[in-house]
Amino acid sequence: MAVSAHRTADLGFARLDLDRVQRTGTPEVVYAAGKTPEQTVACLAALRDGGSALAWATRVDDATAAAVLERWPDALVDPEARCVFVGELPQPVGQVLVLTAGTSDGAVAAEVAATLAAGGVGCRRVDDVGVAGVHRVLSVAPDFAAADVVVVVAGMDGALPSVVAGLTDRLVVAVPTSVGYGAAFEGLAALLTMLTACAPGVLVVNIDNGFGAGVAAARIARSAQR
């Protein structure tokens, strides 16, 4: 990677890193929350003009998605993941298995899957295999060996990653979600459970951070394929 690469697109309200993909393997991605639709469109346009084969934004609301489609009618919008993509998705290599503890964790898992697709990594998603019915995750355990990485998305008590890590030699990327009742403290309980997992081999990202989990898993999977 070219550490010295430093091209920047200065939009006044944002300074976009045009060479991040050369340094890290992952391009700068637009975080749309807190930006107007017009600002998000301007950022995506600058990334495309700067040479990005694919420009994408996360945490996109309906108004921003509509603005992107008005500018680029062929853009790909993933409403569950709250992501938009302008350009061509790369051909996938490898495979990441994405598990959710419950259906309510689906939006975060979708962000993981969308990030993997944009990162050129294959993804298989299996929902609702939480520990309240541990037989459900045990039924999926034979599939762990086919994956380069297993991403586990869970709220409530956040116990699923520890169970999965005790069943596989694959790295487990754990994503706590803000799903849960009062004492879940909007994901803090799940985060602390994952950080103190009894089983080794668990890497934990921040609450609801499907993008961060997807980037981490994609880098590991691409390295495994190399």
N, C-alpha and C positions, 0 to 999 in steps of 0.2 A: 504494500500500500504506500502511496506517495504522501508521506507525513507533511511535506512542505506545501501541499495543495491548499489554496486559501481564497479561491474566488468567492465573492459575496455579491448578492443582489440587494441593494439598499432601496427599500420601498418607502422609507420615511418612518412608517409605523413598525416595520420589521426588517431585519437584516438576515437574509437567507444564505445558508451555507451550501454553496453549489457543488462543493467537492467532498462533501461528507461521505458519499458512497465510495469514493476512491480510498479514503482513509479507513473506513470502518466496515464497508460492505453493505451498509444500510443508508439510504439517502435521507436528507432532512424530510420529515413528515410534518404536515401542517396540523396543529392542534386547533380545531375550529372553535371550541368552546371559548367564549369571551371575545371572539372576533365577529365582525359583521359579515354577512354573506359576501358583500363586495370585497372585503379584505381577504377572505378565504379564496375567492376566485382570483384575486390579484396575486396571491402567493402561489397558487397552483400554476398560473400562467407564467410567472417568473421562473419557477422550477423547470417547466417545460421549455421555455425559451433558453434556459441555461444548459440544456442538453439532457435533462432527465428523460429517459425512455418512459418512465411511469412516475406520475406525481399523485400523491394521495393525501387525504385529510381524514383525521379521526374526530370523533365526538361531533358529528355533523347533525344539525337539526333539520327539520323539514324545509324551512325557508332557505337554508344554505344549499341543501340538495337541489332544490328547484333552481337556484341561481347557477349552480354548476351545470345542470342539464340545459339551461338556456344558453350558456356559453359553449358547452360541448355536448351536443345531443347524444353522442355515442358513449358518454361517460358511464361507468358502472357504479350504480348506487346499491349499497347493501344496507337496508334500513334496520335490520336487526343488529348488525355490528356498528351502525352509525358511522360508516366509512364511505368515502367516494374515491374513485380511481379514474384518472385521466391518462390514457395510454394503454399499452398492451401488458397484460399480466405475463410474467415469464413462465416458461415451461417448468413444471415442478420436478424436483429430485427428492429422494428420500421420503420419509414418512414420519409424521408426528401424530401420536394418538392423544386426542383431547377428550377428557372425561369431565362431566359435570356431576356434582352431588345431587342437584335437583333441577327441575325445569326452570325455576326462578333464576338460576345462575346463567341462563342461556345468552343474555345480551353480552356478558363478559366473554363467554366462550366463543361467541360469534366474532368478537373483536380479535381474539386469538387466531381463529381460523382465517379471518380476512388478512391479518398481518402475515401469516404463514404463506398465503396465496401470493401476496404482493412480494414476499421475500423469496419466492421461487421454490417453496418446499411443499410437498404433499401433506395432506391432512385427512385424518379420519376422526369423526366426532361421535361420541357415544354419550347420551344424556341420561340423567336420573339413575345413577348407580351409587347413591349415598349409603352411609353406614347404617341408616335406620333399617335397611334390608341388606345386610352384608353379603347375602348370597348373590346379589346383583353384580357387585364388583368382582366376586369370585368367578362368575360366569364369563367375565371379560378377560380375566387374568391370562388365559392362553394366548391372547393377542398381543400381550406386552412385548414379547420377544421380536415381533415383526417391526416394532417402532424404533426409531433412533432416539426419541425422547418421549416421555409421557408428561403431558400438561394436565394438572388436576385443578379444577375450578370449583370452589366450595365456599358457602357461607355458613350460617348457623354456628355449630361448634368447630367447624373446620377440620374434622378428624380424618377425612378421606385421604389426603396425601400421605399421612403416616401409614395407613393401611396398605396403600398401593406400593409405597417404598419398601414395605416388608415382603412384597411378592415379586419384585423384579430387580434385575441388575441395571436397569436403565435409569438415567438421571430423571428425577421427578421435579418438574417446575410447578410450584404451588402458587395458586392465585386466590387469595381471600376475597370474598365479595361482601358487599354491604347488606346482604340478605340476612334477615333474622329478627327476632323479637328484641325487646328493650335491652336486656343484658348482653346482647350481641354487640351493642355500642357501634352500630353501623359498620361492622366488619372488624373492629379492633379485637374482639374475642377470637375470631377465626385467624387473624394475623398472628396473635400471640401463640395460639395453639400450633400453628405451622412452624413458627420460629423455634418452638420448644419440642418439635417432633421427636419421638423416641427413636424412630427408624432413621438411620443415616441416609445421605444421598438426596436430601430435599433442598432445593433452591427456592427461596421465597421472594416474590415481588410484592409491590405495594397493593393496597386494597383497590379492587376493581381495575387493576392495571393489565388488561388483556393485551394491550399493545406491547408493553415491556416484556411480558411473558412470551409473546409471539416472536419478538426479535431475538430473545435469548434462545428459544427453542430452534429457531431457524438457523442461527449461527452454529449451534451444536450439530444439527442435522446436516448442514452443508459440509462441515468439517468431517463428519463421519463418512459422508459420501466421497470426499476427496481422499 
